[in-house]
């Protein structure tokens, strides 16, 4: 009886440790040496040249001086040949996912399984491909993991467009016929009225389909092949794997999370929970919650400075603007009270604060917290975007963009949008000199060349946009 209890405790410890385990660093390096573009997902799933591998953790990972392949199936293969089974000399195993003729997925059946396979364990928080069938003689590798069946369709549904009175979508002649940086991009779009995230290829005007969320989304941001989404009436943030089109992880809170900002430099996400006066920190490579930052007031309009050293926000109850100094032990500084703050930017050691009702930008010296002055702008400024030494100010009333030089603090250019509608959003396209200008009611979007300060294309889109994430086209695991 004692032996059985000891074995049970060892198995339980193994399952618990694997549920929180990271891939061994030497295994990741071994894979990356032959396949630099291989993706090792935070839950352990490995994708190599469109081939999927499942990792099996041994009860105890050995630590050899040099990591090598101990054996493979078929026998005598190297990793470059993508064998069905790879066993390393630390007893870590890679199992290739095989597509069967009947459309089902499995792994290689061995009449006498390798000992390392039979005694290994899948990560217990892994989202495995739907329809996967594990051979009966190695069922023990599943542990407590729940494997989705073929009938579970994930989030994908038909796209139900929000019915609104259409805005005139006539657009002027484009300066360019195509925008190369948008090729093979996918738009993930949320609206103010639908629980669906509409999936629109960049060369289309209509959604191909949608991802159905439990409630109407508040905010969404992309990171690699994932979407982070907050929704109304949900005390949680959902992480969607775009390859699986399924929720791969859920972060739970004591109140409703709202805004998300991404720190690409340090690979972190900051999530506001205004009613708790808190900002939560998520480590993106591991998708683990790292910290809770207590702040003053109900934080909104959250901004991270370009150097990723400051979080600046406004208390939605008091209009008080605050800064959290990330490089100074999260100390909090009060900037001051400003009326009807609609947008915040930070550049050249100055904070720029837009007032939607007063049509002005207050300029604050960050070091001394003194006001340089105010800049008059077009009616109803709603968003600002920093690019190099300029701030693009989007004003909704007349649908114009004004370009502010941060060194002189003067408006140098005014760009008239050719949409004749209420523009509400401006989004920088990662690693490009382009931005998209969108509206929550308009049936079109514009492409802005940030270097030339010029609208180069305006395109109809049959979805009102309250938020958008633009990603590269992702190969689907479950197709």
Phi, psi and omega in degrees: 000320180296320179297318179298317179297317179297316178299319179298317180294322177297315179297317179298316179298320180298315180297315181295320181290322180291329180296337180245011187281147170261154176300136177304133185300322182290331176290316179300315179297321179298315180295315184292335180297317179273331184225082183303332182267007178299143180251126176248104186287157185298337179268002175107343180296135185242132176239120180236113179047051179067011174255133183259133174240141172260133178271141173244123179269133174284165177301324176220122180278123178288165182231072180291156179298319179234124178284129180221164172279125181275318179198161180220166168226122355304159186292146170075022181264159171255174184295328182299335180275000178052062180292167182289326179224135174235125176243122179270165181283005168258010178075008173283142188234142169247127177249121179283136175278125185252132175274118179279166181295332181272010179087351178278162181241148180205190172236169185302131175273125173244128179300321173240094185298148171307142179301320181296329177286311185298328183259359180280173182217134175290150173304135190277359173243020183282142169261103183271160180303139179297147178082006182290133177243124179264129177307143186300327185280001173229027180301337182296341181291343183287324183062231178263011183290135176265119181260126181294144178269170182299331184286341180282116191267001180074212186266348190291127177219171172294144182279118176261109183288147175286124183275115176223158175298119186293143174276149177307118184257016176294130180238154178286167179301136179285148175287332177229149182277326178225156176241108188299327182291346179266357181297133179063022174269154177238133175264126171253114193240132171250151178241180181274352191233353185240146176278355182275146166262113185279135184253112186236117172298146186296341180262012181239163175254340181250148175295144173282323179192188180220161171254120187274123179260163180294335182207173181295125181294145173267311185213151172216144176222151180253148172214119185050238182257034182230152169246136172254127189226131168252152185220153179297142175065015177241128179270052184203158170244128181257138175253120181257127170277118181289335177290324181266339189051052180211156175286120185262338180202148177231127174261127182258143181232170177272353178208179186284120172284152184233280188270150179232131169235147184250129172261095183291330182295314183256005176056055179229155171243139175248129187236125180274141168233087190302318185290345176258001184051051185220152170235126181260146182249126178245129173280118189285320179300324181258350185051052176240142175287127185253327189198155172240121180258118176280132182232178179263129174082184181264098191289135176210171182054043186294134178230139168252131181295156184299331178274004175060033179253348185220141166252127181239136183210169176242140173284116185293344179273325189244352186065019177276130180262135183230158175233134173255118183271103185291334180265011182224049176057036175060030176293150186245132178241137175274125181270321180144174181258131182224142188281135170049056182292127180250338182198153180226143171221160180224126180201145174053042180060027178230146174257131178252123186237118183267135174255120183293325185269331181267353177056045180220156173245119174275136181246119187243129173288121187290325184292317185256348183060027174263153183269123175292324183154191180234148180243125178282133182229175180296163188295139176058064172294129185242331182216154173226149180222122178273132176216117184054237183258022181231150173245124175271124182249117180264120178250126191282326189299314180254005182049062177233155171248131174246141184254119183252127175277123187283346177277319180265344185055043177233147174286122183256335184212145171238126183249119177276126177281147183260031181260340182053040182211176189276092180284138185230351184218146173224128188229124176286134173277124184306138173059029176223174174258029183243154172222151175257138177246124189230173176218152181282347179233340183288150179260042180196166173220156180244150177252123183253128170275111187289332178285316182276349182056052188213137171283121184255345180198140171232129190230135174295143173214129190269041175219126172289135190249114171260342176198148183215141170236132182248125182229166169289157176295132185250131176290130184277133179288325190262021175264000000 
